[in-house]
């Protein structure tokens, strides 16, 4: 008997339909089970897990020759997500799962999608990519999605399909035979969950560093990349982790987009069906280029995609291998990354803010005199000019004096910084007619919106000549000047705006 069950496969962060065909022929008693359709090792082992799960749940693995086909057959299948659909197909073929009657409230197996890993005792374990699967099921006009209970809240975000979370194989059989009442998981309040999210670190806890906080407000207001340079223990890491609290709250669509990436990568925290705050990714400086950008035989998203709509924080920037840092240049400009392999090319989103920190020297502190200057130049020289060109703001984070650490007064709070940045963002939305921040303005948009006064143009010309800045740095300064003007509520860019923007480019002359 032939049975067909609908499931999925992941390509990047997107789900694609995969039909699981199960054919049981009773003519051969001891023939082996065959799984075809480009399965990986985990898929090839599925029949052993399914056999044990059926037996321990009180069902019989159908005798005879069993052929399992995963279509389309020309795309590689990976992971244990096919355990549940294979088990359902076998139970349909053996008559355990019956076709629903017209008056039955049981889900119609022909309009259902299935996915789940089976434990040997019949429990259903969680999977990757549940949110993408729910989107696929809705787009294919399926009525029901049966998947592990641990993934149900995540999948229920997608409206238009009934999500049934199951814990055991026996529960699946009961649902499909109408013996167990099917109660879809309610859709969560995405907007309410985002409003309830709070930042983990408040800038008020950070003493001193008001100049760096000013640079962070500018970076948040215009989505500019930021580099902090200062001795060890000056609070650079803490400020980077607090930065998302200054950024605008996620929209529901952005939260769902980020969650889909984390779900496909298997990085969604346990017990959380939705990412409600902007992510901060902090890869170690020993990370490979594949870990940062993404890759693998079957491409997986890297750290820059996991930082999508959030912050990629590179601590000890100069300690990263130079070839790894250079792979960031194209994603920083295009905000997407394409991983090409022989069988396919996969695009991952990578719209992130780069926030980096580094010590001035290998010692971690500043050495006075000519020797110290040469040591600093050598250390900063590990960074290429083109990479620094793509970082809008270079700011010094000096050591905090003891008097400031002991003072009872606290610094500028996250709420105050966020209010400034939000007001500037609203000006950008009103002027540019959308959510495009200043750092993402094209050359044509920049010429239209970035109107420099005569004195401002003269100052910028002198800065370009004296510092030897590139054409890319010229546009970076104009974008940065526009953001500073937005923070002050100015309609035109004055000399003080350009002057402040130029001072954030002083590191360029050291490279």
VEXDREN-2710 file (C-alpha; in Angstrom, 1 decimal):
% VEXDREN-2710
k/r/px/py/pz
1/UNK/0.0/0.0/0.0
2/UNK/1.2/3.5/-0.8
3/UNK/0.8/6.5/1.6
4/UNK/1.8/10.1/1.1
5/UNK/2.6/12.6/3.9
6/UNK/3.6/16.2/3.6
7/UNK/6.7/17.5/5.3
8/UNK/9.5/20.0/4.6
9/UNK/13.2/20.6/4.0
10/UNK/15.2/23.7/4.9
11/UNK/17.1/25.7/2.3
12/UNK/18.9/28.4/4.2
13/UNK/16.2/29.9/6.4
14/UNK/13.3/29.0/4.0
15/UNK/11.2/25.9/4.0
16/UNK/10.4/23.9/0.9
17/UNK/7.8/21.2/0.6
18/UNK/9.0/17.7/0.8
19/UNK/6.6/14.8/0.1
20/UNK/7.3/11.6/2.1
21/UNK/6.1/8.6/0.1
22/UNK/5.9/5.2/1.9
23/UNK/5.3/2.0/-0.1
24/UNK/4.8/-1.3/1.8
25/UNK/4.8/-4.5/-0.2
26/UNK/3.7/-7.6/1.7
27/UNK/5.3/-10.0/-0.7
28/UNK/8.7/-10.0/0.9
29/UNK/8.9/-10.8/4.6
30/UNK/12.4/-9.9/5.6
31/UNK/13.4/-7.3/3.0
32/UNK/15.3/-4.3/4.3
33/UNK/13.8/-0.8/4.6
34/UNK/15.1/1.5/1.9
35/UNK/15.1/5.3/2.1
36/UNK/15.8/7.2/-1.1
37/UNK/15.8/10.9/-2.2
38/UNK/19.4/12.0/-1.2
39/UNK/19.1/11.3/2.6
40/UNK/22.0/12.1/4.9
41/UNK/23.1/9.8/7.7
42/UNK/20.6/11.0/10.2
43/UNK/17.7/10.4/7.6
44/UNK/19.1/7.0/6.7
45/UNK/18.9/6.0/10.4
46/UNK/15.3/7.2/10.7
47/UNK/13.8/3.8/10.1
48/UNK/15.6/2.3/13.1
49/UNK/14.2/5.1/15.4
50/UNK/10.8/4.7/13.8
51/UNK/10.8/1.0/14.3
52/UNK/11.6/1.3/18.0
53/UNK/9.1/4.2/18.5
54/UNK/6.3/2.2/16.9
55/UNK/7.0/-0.9/19.0
56/UNK/7.3/1.0/22.3
57/UNK/4.1/2.8/21.5
58/UNK/2.1/-0.4/20.9
59/UNK/2.1/-0.5/17.1
60/UNK/3.7/-3.0/14.7
61/UNK/6.1/-2.0/12.0
62/UNK/4.5/-3.3/8.8
63/UNK/6.1/-6.5/7.5
64/UNK/7.3/-6.7/3.9
65/UNK/9.4/-4.6/1.7
66/UNK/9.3/-0.9/2.6
67/UNK/10.4/1.8/0.3
68/UNK/10.5/5.4/1.6
69/UNK/11.0/8.2/-1.0
70/UNK/11.7/11.8/-0.1
71/UNK/10.6/14.1/-3.0
72/UNK/12.0/16.1/-4.7
73/UNK/14.8/13.5/-5.0
74/UNK/17.4/15.9/-6.3
75/UNK/17.8/18.0/-3.1
76/UNK/19.7/16.6/-0.2
77/UNK/17.7/15.9/3.0
78/UNK/19.2/16.3/6.4
79/UNK/18.3/15.9/10.1
80/UNK/15.8/13.8/12.0
81/UNK/12.7/15.9/11.1
82/UNK/11.3/13.1/8.9
83/UNK/10.9/10.5/11.7
84/UNK/7.3/11.6/12.4
85/UNK/6.1/11.8/8.8
86/UNK/7.7/8.4/8.1
87/UNK/6.0/6.9/11.1
88/UNK/2.6/8.4/10.1
89/UNK/3.1/7.1/6.5
90/UNK/3.8/3.6/7.8
91/UNK/0.7/3.7/10.1
92/UNK/-1.5/4.9/7.2
93/UNK/-0.1/2.1/5.0
94/UNK/-0.8/-0.5/7.7
95/UNK/-4.4/0.8/8.3
96/UNK/-3.8/2.0/11.9
97/UNK/-4.5/5.6/10.9
98/UNK/-7.8/5.7/9.1
99/UNK/-9.2/8.3/6.6
100/UNK/-11.4/10.7/8.5
101/UNK/-15.2/10.6/8.0
102/UNK/-17.0/13.6/6.6
103/UNK/-18.6/14.5/10.0
104/UNK/-15.3/13.9/11.9
105/UNK/-13.5/16.8/13.7
106/UNK/-10.2/15.0/13.2
107/UNK/-7.6/16.7/10.9
108/UNK/-7.6/15.5/7.3
109/UNK/-4.1/13.9/6.9
110/UNK/-4.2/14.9/3.2
111/UNK/-4.1/18.6/4.3
112/UNK/-1.7/18.3/7.1
113/UNK/2.1/18.9/7.4
114/UNK/4.2/16.8/9.8
115/UNK/7.7/17.2/11.3
116/UNK/9.4/15.8/14.3
117/UNK/12.2/13.7/15.7
118/UNK/11.1/10.5/17.5
119/UNK/12.7/9.1/20.6
120/UNK/12.8/5.3/20.9
121/UNK/10.0/5.4/23.4
122/UNK/7.7/7.4/21.0
123/UNK/8.3/10.9/22.4
124/UNK/8.4/13.7/19.9
125/UNK/11.5/15.8/20.1
126/UNK/11.8/19.5/18.8
127/UNK/13.1/20.4/15.4
128/UNK/14.7/23.3/13.6
129/UNK/12.8/25.7/11.3
130/UNK/9.3/25.4/12.8
131/UNK/8.5/29.0/11.9
132/UNK/9.5/28.5/8.3
133/UNK/7.5/25.3/8.2
134/UNK/4.4/27.0/9.5
135/UNK/4.8/29.7/6.8
136/UNK/5.1/26.9/4.2
137/UNK/2.0/25.1/5.4
138/UNK/0.0/28.3/5.3
139/UNK/1.2/29.1/1.8
140/UNK/0.4/25.6/0.6
141/UNK/-3.2/26.1/2.0
142/UNK/-2.8/23.3/4.5
143/UNK/-5.3/23.3/7.3
144/UNK/-3.2/21.7/10.1
145/UNK/0.4/21.5/11.2
146/UNK/1.4/18.7/13.6
147/UNK/4.8/19.2/15.1
148/UNK/6.6/18.8/18.5
149/UNK/4.9/20.6/21.5
150/UNK/8.2/22.4/22.2
151/UNK/7.9/24.1/18.8
152/UNK/4.1/24.8/18.9
153/UNK/4.3/28.4/20.3
154/UNK/6.9/29.4/17.8
155/UNK/4.8/28.0/14.8
156/UNK/1.6/29.5/16.1
157/UNK/3.0/33.0/15.3
158/UNK/2.0/32.3/11.7
159/UNK/-1.8/32.8/11.4
160/UNK/-3.9/30.9/8.8
161/UNK/-3.0/27.3/9.8
162/UNK/-4.0/25.3/12.9
163/UNK/-0.9/24.3/14.9
164/UNK/-1.2/21.1/17.0
165/UNK/1.7/20.5/19.4
166/UNK/2.2/16.8/20.1
167/UNK/4.3/15.1/22.7
168/UNK/4.1/11.4/21.7
169/UNK/3.4/9.3/18.7
170/UNK/0.3/7.8/20.3
171/UNK/-1.1/11.3/20.7
172/UNK/-0.6/11.8/16.9
173/UNK/-2.5/8.6/16.1
174/UNK/-5.3/9.7/18.5
175/UNK/-5.6/13.1/16.9
176/UNK/-5.7/11.8/13.3
177/UNK/-8.3/9.1/14.3
178/UNK/-10.5/11.5/16.1
179/UNK/-10.0/9.8/19.4
180/UNK/-8.3/12.8/21.0
181/UNK/-9.8/16.3/20.8
182/UNK/-7.6/18.7/18.7
183/UNK/-7.1/22.1/20.2
184/UNK/-5.0/24.4/18.1
185/UNK/-2.3/26.4/20.0
186/UNK/-3.5/30.1/20.2
187/UNK/-1.5/32.7/18.4
188/UNK/0.7/34.7/20.8
189/UNK/0.4/38.5/21.2
190/UNK/3.6/39.4/19.3
191/UNK/3.2/43.2/19.8
192/UNK/2.5/42.7/23.6
193/UNK/5.6/40.5/24.0
194/UNK/7.8/43.1/22.3
195/UNK/6.4/45.9/24.5
196/UNK/7.1/43.8/27.6
197/UNK/10.8/43.3/26.7
198/UNK/13.3/45.3/28.7
199/UNK/17.1/45.8/28.1
200/UNK/19.4/43.7/30.3
201/UNK/21.9/46.6/30.9
202/UNK/21.1/50.2/31.5
203/UNK/23.6/52.9/30.6
204/UNK/23.0/54.5/33.9
205/UNK/25.0/51.7/35.4
206/UNK/28.1/52.8/33.4
207/UNK/30.0/55.5/35.1
208/UNK/31.8/58.1/33.0
209/UNK/32.3/57.6/29.3
210/UNK/29.9/60.4/28.4
211/UNK/31.7/61.0/25.2
212/UNK/31.3/57.4/24.2
213/UNK/27.7/57.5/25.1
214/UNK/27.3/60.5/22.8
215/UNK/28.8/58.5/20.0
216/UNK/26.5/55.6/20.8
217/UNK/23.4/57.8/20.6
218/UNK/24.6/59.0/17.1
219/UNK/25.3/55.4/16.0
220/UNK/21.8/54.3/17.2
221/UNK/20.1/57.3/15.7
222/UNK/21.5/56.6/12.2
223/UNK/22.4/52.9/12.4
224/UNK/26.1/53.7/12.0
225/UNK/28.9/51.2/12.6
226/UNK/31.0/52.0/15.7
227/UNK/34.6/51.2/16.9
228/UNK/35.6/51.9/20.5
229/UNK/39.3/52.1/21.3
230/UNK/40.5/52.1/24.9
231/UNK/42.4/50.3/27.6
232/UNK/41.2/47.1/29.2
233/UNK/38.5/47.6/31.8
234/UNK/37.1/50.9/30.4
235/UNK/33.6/49.5/29.9
236/UNK/33.7/48.9/26.1
237/UNK/32.0/45.4/26.2
238/UNK/29.4/46.5/28.7
239/UNK/28.4/49.5/26.5
240/UNK/28.2/47.4/23.4
241/UNK/25.8/44.9/25.2
242/UNK/23.7/47.9/26.4
243/UNK/23.5/49.5/22.9
244/UNK/20.3/47.5/21.7
245/UNK/18.4/49.3/24.5
246/UNK/19.0/52.6/22.7
247/UNK/17.8/51.2/19.3
248/UNK/14.2/51.4/18.2
249/UNK/12.0/48.5/19.4
250/UNK/11.5/45.7/17.0
251/UNK/8.4/45.7/14.8
252/UNK/6.3/42.5/14.8
253/UNK/7.6/41.7/11.3
254/UNK/11.2/42.2/12.3
255/UNK/10.7/40.0/15.4
256/UNK/9.3/37.2/13.3
257/UNK/12.1/37.6/10.7
258/UNK/14.8/37.3/13.4
259/UNK/13.0/34.3/15.0
260/UNK/12.9/32.5/11.7
261/UNK/16.7/32.9/11.3
262/UNK/17.3/31.6/14.9
263/UNK/14.8/28.8/14.4
264/UNK/16.5/27.6/11.2
265/UNK/19.9/27.8/12.8
266/UNK/18.7/25.8/15.9
267/UNK/19.7/28.9/18.1
268/UNK/16.2/29.7/19.4
269/UNK/16.5/29.7/23.2
270/UNK/14.5/26.9/24.9
271/UNK/11.1/27.9/26.0
272/UNK/11.0/31.0/23.9
273/UNK/8.8/31.1/20.8
274/UNK/9.8/34.6/19.7
275/UNK/12.8/36.8/19.8
276/UNK/11.5/40.1/21.3
277/UNK/14.7/42.2/21.6
278/UNK/17.4/43.1/19.1
279/UNK/20.1/40.4/19.1
280/UNK/23.7/41.0/20.2
281/UNK/26.1/38.4/18.8
282/UNK/29.6/38.3/20.3
283/UNK/31.8/35.8/18.4
284/UNK/35.2/35.0/19.8
285/UNK/38.2/36.2/17.9
286/UNK/39.2/32.6/17.0
287/UNK/36.0/32.2/15.0
288/UNK/36.4/31.1/11.4
289/UNK/35.1/32.9/8.4
290/UNK/32.4/30.2/7.9
291/UNK/31.3/30.8/11.5
292/UNK/31.1/34.6/11.0
293/UNK/29.6/34.7/7.5
294/UNK/27.9/31.4/7.2
295/UNK/28.7/28.2/5.2
296/UNK/29.0/24.5/5.4
297/UNK/28.2/21.7/2.9
298/UNK/24.6/22.6/3.4
299/UNK/24.8/26.4/4.0
300/UNK/23.9/27.6/7.5
301/UNK/23.6/31.2/8.7
302/UNK/26.6/32.6/10.4
303/UNK/27.0/35.2/13.1
304/UNK/26.3/38.2/10.8
305/UNK/22.9/36.7/9.9
306/UNK/22.2/35.9/13.6
307/UNK/22.9/39.6/14.3
308/UNK/20.3/40.6/11.6
309/UNK/18.4/43.7/12.8
310/UNK/20.7/43.8/15.8
311/UNK/24.3/44.2/16.8
312/UNK/27.4/42.2/15.8
313/UNK/30.0/42.9/18.5
314/UNK/33.6/42.1/17.7
315/UNK/35.7/42.4/20.9
316/UNK/39.4/42.6/20.5
317/UNK/38.9/43.5/16.8
318/UNK/42.6/43.5/16.0
319/UNK/43.0/39.9/17.2
320/UNK/40.6/38.6/14.6
321/UNK/42.5/37.1/11.6
322/UNK/42.6/39.7/8.8
323/UNK/41.1/37.4/6.2
324/UNK/38.1/36.9/8.5
325/UNK/37.5/40.6/8.9
326/UNK/37.8/41.2/5.2
327/UNK/34.9/38.8/4.6
328/UNK/32.7/41.4/6.4
329/UNK/33.2/44.1/3.8
330/UNK/30.6/43.0/1.2
331/UNK/27.8/42.1/3.8
332/UNK/28.4/45.5/5.5
333/UNK/27.6/47.2/2.2
334/UNK/24.9/44.9/0.7
335/UNK/23.3/43.8/4.0
336/UNK/22.9/40.2/2.6
337/UNK/25.4/37.4/2.1
338/UNK/25.3/34.8/-0.6
339/UNK/26.8/31.3/0.1
340/UNK/27.4/29.5/-3.2
341/UNK/27.8/25.8/-3.3
342/UNK/27.9/23.3/-6.2
343/UNK/24.2/22.3/-5.8
344/UNK/22.8/25.7/-4.9
345/UNK/23.3/29.3/-3.7
346/UNK/21.6/30.5/-0.6
347/UNK/21.1/34.1/0.5
348/UNK/21.0/35.0/4.1
349/UNK/19.9/38.5/5.5
350/UNK/22.7/40.4/7.2
351/UNK/21.4/43.8/8.0
352/UNK/23.4/44.4/11.2
353/UNK/25.2/47.2/13.0
354/UNK/28.9/46.4/13.5
355/UNK/30.1/47.5/16.9
356/UNK/33.8/46.7/17.6
357/UNK/36.2/47.3/20.5
358/UNK/39.9/47.0/20.7
359/UNK/42.8/47.9/23.0
360/UNK/45.2/50.6/21.8
361/UNK/48.2/48.2/22.0
362/UNK/48.9/44.5/22.5
363/UNK/49.6/45.3/26.2
364/UNK/46.0/46.5/26.6
365/UNK/46.9/50.1/27.7
366/UNK/48.5/53.2/26.4
367/UNK/52.3/53.6/26.5
368/UNK/53.6/57.2/26.6
369/UNK/56.1/58.7/24.2
370/UNK/57.4/57.8/20.8
371/UNK/57.7/54.1/21.6
372/UNK/54.1/54.0/22.6
373/UNK/52.9/55.8/19.5
374/UNK/54.8/53.3/17.2
375/UNK/53.4/50.4/19.2
376/UNK/49.9/51.8/18.8
377/UNK/50.4/52.4/15.1
378/UNK/51.6/48.8/14.6
379/UNK/48.6/47.3/16.4
380/UNK/46.0/49.4/14.7
381/UNK/47.8/48.6/11.4
382/UNK/46.5/45.1/11.7
383/UNK/43.2/46.6/10.4
384/UNK/42.9/47.3/6.7
385/UNK/41.9/50.7/5.4
386/UNK/38.9/49.5/3.5
387/UNK/37.5/47.9/6.6
388/UNK/38.0/51.1/8.7
389/UNK/36.4/53.0/5.8
390/UNK/33.2/51.0/6.5
391/UNK/33.1/51.9/10.2
392/UNK/31.5/55.3/10.5
393/UNK/32.5/56.2/14.1
394/UNK/35.9/55.7/15.7
395/UNK/35.8/56.8/19.3
396/UNK/38.2/56.7/22.3
397/UNK/37.0/55.1/25.5
398/UNK/39.6/56.2/28.1
399/UNK/40.1/54.7/31.5
400/UNK/37.6/55.9/34.0
401/UNK/39.1/57.8/37.0
402/UNK/38.5/56.5/40.5
403/UNK/36.7/59.7/41.4
404/UNK/34.0/59.0/38.8
405/UNK/33.7/55.4/39.9
406/UNK/33.2/56.5/43.5
407/UNK/30.9/59.4/42.7
408/UNK/27.2/59.0/43.8
409/UNK/25.9/60.6/40.6
410/UNK/25.0/58.2/37.8
411/UNK/25.5/58.7/34.1
412/UNK/23.1/59.2/31.2
413/UNK/20.4/56.5/31.3
414/UNK/19.3/54.2/28.5
415/UNK/15.9/55.8/28.5
416/UNK/17.3/59.3/27.9
417/UNK/19.6/58.1/25.1
418/UNK/16.8/56.2/23.5
419/UNK/14.5/59.2/23.5
420/UNK/17.2/61.2/21.7
421/UNK/17.8/58.5/19.1
422/UNK/14.1/57.9/18.6
423/UNK/13.4/61.5/17.9
424/UNK/16.2/61.6/15.3
425/UNK/14.8/58.4/13.7
426/UNK/11.4/60.0/13.4
427/UNK/12.9/63.0/11.6
428/UNK/14.5/60.5/9.1
429/UNK/11.3/58.7/8.6
430/UNK/9.4/61.9/7.9
431/UNK/12.1/63.2/5.5
432/UNK/13.0/60.0/3.7
433/UNK/9.5/58.6/3.5
434/UNK/10.4/55.2/5.1
435/UNK/12.4/53.4/7.7
436/UNK/15.7/53.8/5.9
437/UNK/18.2/55.2/8.4
438/UNK/20.8/57.7/7.4
439/UNK/23.6/55.1/7.2
440/UNK/21.7/53.3/4.4
441/UNK/21.1/56.3/2.2
442/UNK/22.2/55.8/-1.4
443/UNK/24.4/58.3/-3.2
444/UNK/21.4/59.9/-4.9
445/UNK/19.5/60.1/-1.7
446/UNK/22.5/61.6/0.1
447/UNK/22.8/64.4/-2.5
448/UNK/19.1/65.1/-2.1
449/UNK/18.9/65.2/1.7
450/UNK/22.4/66.1/2.9
451/UNK/22.5/69.8/2.1
452/UNK/25.7/71.4/3.3
453/UNK/26.2/75.1/4.0
454/UNK/29.1/76.8/2.3
455/UNK/31.3/76.8/5.4
456/UNK/30.5/73.1/6.0
457/UNK/31.6/72.2/2.5
458/UNK/34.8/74.1/2.9
459/UNK/35.5/72.4/6.3
460/UNK/34.8/69.0/4.7
461/UNK/37.1/69.7/1.8
462/UNK/40.0/70.6/4.1
463/UNK/39.4/67.5/6.2
464/UNK/39.5/65.3/3.1
465/UNK/42.8/66.8/1.9
466/UNK/44.6/66.8/5.3
467/UNK/43.5/63.4/6.5
468/UNK/43.7/61.7/3.0
469/UNK/40.2/60.3/3.3
470/UNK/38.6/58.1/0.6
471/UNK/35.5/58.8/-1.4
472/UNK/33.7/56.2/0.8
473/UNK/34.8/58.1/4.0
474/UNK/33.5/61.3/2.4
475/UNK/30.0/59.9/2.1
476/UNK/30.3/58.4/5.6
477/UNK/31.0/61.9/7.0
478/UNK/28.0/63.3/5.2
479/UNK/25.7/60.6/6.5
480/UNK/27.1/61.1/10.0
481/UNK/26.7/64.9/9.8
482/UNK/23.1/64.4/8.8
483/UNK/22.5/62.2/11.8
484/UNK/24.1/64.7/14.1
485/UNK/21.9/67.5/12.6
486/UNK/18.8/65.3/13.1
487/UNK/19.7/64.9/16.8
488/UNK/19.8/68.6/17.2
489/UNK/16.6/69.1/15.1
490/UNK/18.5/71.2/12.5
491/UNK/17.2/71.4/8.9
492/UNK/20.6/72.2/7.5
493/UNK/24.1/70.8/8.2
494/UNK/26.3/73.4/9.9
495/UNK/30.0/73.4/10.5
496/UNK/29.7/72.1/14.0
497/UNK/27.9/69.0/12.7
498/UNK/30.6/68.3/10.1
499/UNK/33.3/69.0/12.7
500/UNK/32.0/66.4/15.1
501/UNK/31.6/63.9/12.2
502/UNK/35.2/64.5/11.1
503/UNK/36.6/63.9/14.5
504/UNK/35.1/60.4/14.4
505/UNK/37.3/59.6/11.4
506/UNK/40.7/60.5/12.9
507/UNK/41.8/56.8/13.1
508/UNK/41.9/56.8/9.3
509/UNK/45.3/58.6/9.2
510/UNK/47.0/55.9/11.3
511/UNK/46.3/53.2/8.7
END
